[in-house]
Amino acid sequence: MFIGKQSELSRRAFMRRSSQLAAIGAASSYAMGLAGLGEAAAFSNAGGYKALVCIFLYGGNDHGNTLIPYDLPNYTRYSEIRGGEGSEAGGGIALPRASLAGSVLQAPQGQTLTDDITYALAPTMPGMKALYDQGNMAPLLNVGPLEAPTTLAQYQNRSVPIPAKLFSHNDQQSTWQSSAPEGAPSGWGGRMADLAQSSNTNAMFTGINVSGNAIFLSGRDAVPYQVSSNGATLFRPLRRNRLFGSRETPAALDTILRSGSGNVLAADHAMVNDRSIQYGQFVNDALENANVSTDFGSGNRLADQLRAVASLIAARNSLGVTRQVFLVSTGGFDNHDGLIGTHEGLLSGVDAAMDAFYQATVELGVANQVTTFTASDFGRTLASNGDGSDHGWGSHHFVMGGAVNGGRFYGTAPSVSVDTPDQVGRGRLLPTTSVDEYSATLARWFGVSNSELPSVSPNIGRFASSDLGFMQPTV
């Protein structure tokens, strides 16, 4: 629940001041990480309000135990490579086939995957299974960072550009989010926000980070507005009647924080302080009036973040937005050991959070206007290291929403193997679908024009298509 008091700043004044800031192109960041304001071009508003929600799984999700081969020949190979069926008491790291019977994902008639493989979802993901069956979720197979289409021979000979610093957590998190290793200046969510800002009355709320620092939502102009799962963080000393025993101190501190000088950095710092102090309360006031009754449960950090996103979407009219990009995240997926038990629990939390969020979008009447998708550092080795799996490259991900062409698979299913040409050793998948294709497909649905796609997905010109087909056309 979001708690806030009625702000003295009226909505009309807020809109007027936001327009004034946009006119001078103000953009910076302080405790709140307020979104920057920049120019946009070639962006379509077709379809009314739209939002993209990225769920980042930090640590590198083990895709092998997320989408599991179920047909007997492929399951047998999977189990042999993973050292047999595992349990928390020991054994290999394959999930028991008997546990998968209720979570098989039936491909639609006419869709045949590599080696006639049939997949089952992890049995702790019943919500996602139901959404797949309803046509509101689609798996994207073997996706990962690529700078160009790459074969195993090209990878081994380095005859095409290869993403830098593969298998490194920090660098691959950045590469997934920005198309460049650690130190990148912008992410593809932020570059979409750059283009979308002109669609919003209040450009500062175009990109909202509920997760903490990450490059994904940083644009060339846009800077994400950062909130916690409880709403905007307020600078509490300014809200007290007394500070250090004095009634005058809060007012003096307020003046100091909002006062600039002839120095451009000091003036910018003061301007951002002023915005943080004013708009934090405005956001919380809007959230207080945003009613979302969907049960997100308790004790689930990812669900708490998605509850905040649902409330922000419910408050979209008060915030003055028609296009938004959000980032939420959860961690713990670096399962070099203790995979069995730990990983199923992590996926259970992801499943509960994603299912509740989808139900909230239905409640709010925006299920067709909100698309949620997963990302992670990388996939992992299919081969067991004894008690877990090691860093990989390609992985499987999920796209969820009413506008998703769900109930079918996208991309190319990899062979269940450690030595076929679609992997680079120990079952590390060589991606057959690029993150650029993934991001471009989402960007097209969001409203980015064909001419602007390279500004979002810089390598897209090297791939055959900018539309993987998993999103329904905008009408």
Buried (B, 14 or more C-beta within 10 A) or exposed (E): EBEBEEBEBEEEEBEEBBBEBBEEEBBBBBBBBBBBBBEBEEBBBEBEBBBBBBBBBBBBBBBBBBBBBBBEEBBBBBBEBBBEBBEEEEBBBBBBBEBBEEBBBEBEEEEEBBBEBBBBBBBBBBBBBBBBEEBBBBBBBBBBBBBBBBEBEBBEEEEBEBBBBBBBBEBBBBBBBBBBBBEBEBBBBBBBBBBBBBBBBBBBBBBBBBBEEBBBBBBBBBBBBBBEBBBBBBBEEBEEEEBEEEEEBBEEBBEEBBEBEEEEEEEBBBBBBBBBBBBBBBBBBBBBEBEBEBEBEEEBBBBBBBBBBBBBBBBBEBBBBBBBBBBBBBEBBBBBEEBBEBBBEBBBBBBBBBBBBBBBBBBBEBBBBBBBBBBBBBBBBBBBBEBBBBBBBBBBBBBBBBBBBBBBBBBBBBBBBBEBEBBBEBBBBBBBBBBBBBBBBBBBBBBBEEEBBBBBBBBBEBBEEBBBEBBBEBE
